[in-house]
Amino acid sequence: MRRALRVLVAALSAAALLAGCASSGGLDGDLTDDWGALPAAGPFTPVAGVCQVADFTPTMGLSGYDPVGCDLPHRVETVHVGAFPVERPSPPVLGSPDLRAAFAECDTRAGGYVGDNWRAGRLRLAVALPTGPGWAAGSRWYRCDLTELTTVEAAATVVTRTGSLRDALKGTSPLRLGCQRTGRDARRVQTLTPVDCRTTHDAEFVGVWAAPDRPYPSRDADWAPLYTGCNSVLARYAGVPDDPTLRFRSGVVVRPPGAGRWAVGDRGVRCYLWLSDRTVTASLKGAGTAGLPVRTR
């Protein structure tokens, strides 16, 4: 009896299954022929306004792209993404016009993003490109990345920060360069250490001079235009005449970008006034001739 019941149940289940398969509800039973074809895979392009936990790398592919919100701890912030000409056959190399044009665009975009020339703060701008395989797959983007640094001197390290850099240099900001205390030998300033302007100091950031498109300085004579340019920036900042008496009022420290960055197109020279004979306890911005008198000795 039980065996007969089991046979009956099995038969009814099989019939129901067959009926379900036969009733297509308007479908033809082919599970594939009514699906549209998947679109072809396109090249990967990053987006702006996001941050990266990992350090900056000069080339990046999809496998290394892991954007996070800038409210989370991060080390890189993308301020703009541009594009090279589609027809360009290979990635631009150091010193090429296309790479220099990309840096110039990034430079402009970064200034608009942070609210001032990014060099006025403890920041570094760099341009990332697709990897070789990414370029071969059709990627033509370039990414403009900003990082916060502990200092803009040679010993700089990247800061892991929380919060976006958008408008970070509008008005007063802890990122801004300001008064400095120098470490120096008998001939020149060796280091600049940021200090509160109310404490004793002998140097101050006065602005950025845009150097012309010329080879990186390699001889003493090549540095003369940089000093002349920074002296003009200093005179405007302090409100003193830009004339031959300026060198008797203040020294000047120039900090150009390194040779590699110069080849990419970075021409922004950081300029500092330097009081070789005294210290002060206030900013000399707009101090005029009273604040920067001509030295008598």
C-alpha angles and dihedrals in degrees: 000000000000091000091052091050092051091051090051093050092048091050093050091048092051091049092051091049092050091047090051091051092048094049101077098172090225095320122116095225094248106121096197113037096073095053117100117239115266114252117256115265111262131206117279118250124185122223133234128240095045133104137227128219093207125074121267116278123191092228127033138182134192092268091061096043110105110151121191135184112275089236087074123075109280143154104211133044123195110219099175142003118208135175138236120219111289092228094058105119100205139020116275117258131220110294096015118138092240093054092046090050089051091052091049090053091047090049092055094043093048091053091052091046098053096033099245141033102310089222088069087074139049090275139122126204121207136171121229123199135195119272120257093262090046091053090048088052091056105269112147102165131123122202125215109214130186126197131186115236133202089231138349090233124099094273093062121145129187118262122223100225139181120218134040124283091222107130089354093141098044105118121332116356137167086232093062121106112237137142119008141192114219132222108204147162127218093285111034150356111279103181140013120210120190115238137170109274089232090066124074113283139155104205140045136190108248104177146281128299117206107223119213122252101276136124119289111272111264103158132051091252091056091063095058095085090052091054091046091050094048091047089059090050089049093050092052092047096049096036097238131130116279093224139110091287090066093084088058091053101049144352120233133224119204124201111186122182117267122272093261093053090044089057090053089055104265105147100161111125117195111223129204133183113229128203103203094178105041148012131236136199101216140052116274095211106136090355092138126198092320091060093041105033122178108267115240094205 
